[in-house]
């Protein structure tokens, strides 16, 4: 079955149906589910097509390529949740089968696929894709736009990839990152500042803004929650940089401080730290007060029941979970790291605390629970920020201009 999956990729590329003169973009992304990064790419793909039709500007034709280990063992068109969502959105997506995480055969397939698609711009969305494009020369003869979403260090291999990124990021014509803090970090790693562009992620405000209208009864029942439980919500990958361990310790402290309030911590997401975090919750005597919900495809019902969204990360860019909570009008407590202070103002649109401080985190959540009117004011202010500064059209316009700048005929000098 591996041969048939690869063969589908090696066949001639079907016409994209793009208007004459369109800027052809091939975006390489590694996503199995529709995460924040994936959701932004899908939203961008839809918005680019709609904008070119409405305004009659030079169109941008976006084609997506993604890796799938399952495709090396079964039908290439079976589709991960991300692949299915992309196709449902009317976007062209190609699956590159890989047998394991760092399959060099998949890298060769990627390079060959890029040659057949002949894009004007090749776009990469992760440390791994940056490295593979640099290694194979897939961007040779075309413009290269790399997206930097921050670093994770889940294992030794990933840490080595992070180090290799210093080499990989010498190649792109432009690098897009999501906040000034990440731009500074890239510059400190040797990336010329003139190649870096800061373009924040976006949130579909109407989609998440509808959370408050969702009937939360069924969602509460699925998690075994009573109607009077005050829900403290955490959404994100269970990994060390997200530091849910500090959140668990803060929640244990909060339960001691607010013993009369029926509190439940709902942790949505999965990742390499799940077993360690579950063991910590047990040692802290959480019992039924902590629910590990795993990966949740539609998080809006969780926002509908949340009294507060808590982000306990050690490092962040512009976290999509914060954008979603802002649009959903959920009061926020977050650590003041990375791009978070660029998004939210302490005491105006959220409560921001230092990282790795369970006491500060617990105190901030307690302040929200004790003053619902203040919590509602913060949530309203945050929603206004989301609507004004993080609208998909604003992001689309910034990236559309980048594609135009990188298109054939544009003057783009490598530093």
Buried (B, 14 or more C-beta within 10 A) or exposed (E): EBEEBBEBBEEEBEEBEBBEEBBBBBBBBBBBBBBBBBBBBBBBBBBBBEBBEEEEEBBBBBBBBBBBBBBBEBEBEBBBBBBEBBBEBEBBBBBBBBEEBBBEBBBBBBBBBBBEBEBBBBBBBBBBBBBBBBBBEBBEEBBBBBBBBBBBBBEEEBEBBEEBBEEBBBBBBBBBBBBBBBBEBBEEEEBEEEBBBBBBBBBBBEBBBBBBEBEBEEBBEEBEBEEEBBBBBBBBBBBBBBBBBBBBBBBBBBBEBBEEBBBBBBBBBBBBBBEEBBEBBEEBEBEEBBBBBEBBEEBBBBBBBBBBBBBBBBBBBBBBBBBBBBBBBBBBBBBBBBBBBBBBBBEEBBBBBEBBBBEBBBBBBBBBBEEEEBBEBBBEBBBEBBBEBBBBEBBBBBBBEBBBBBBEEEEEEEE
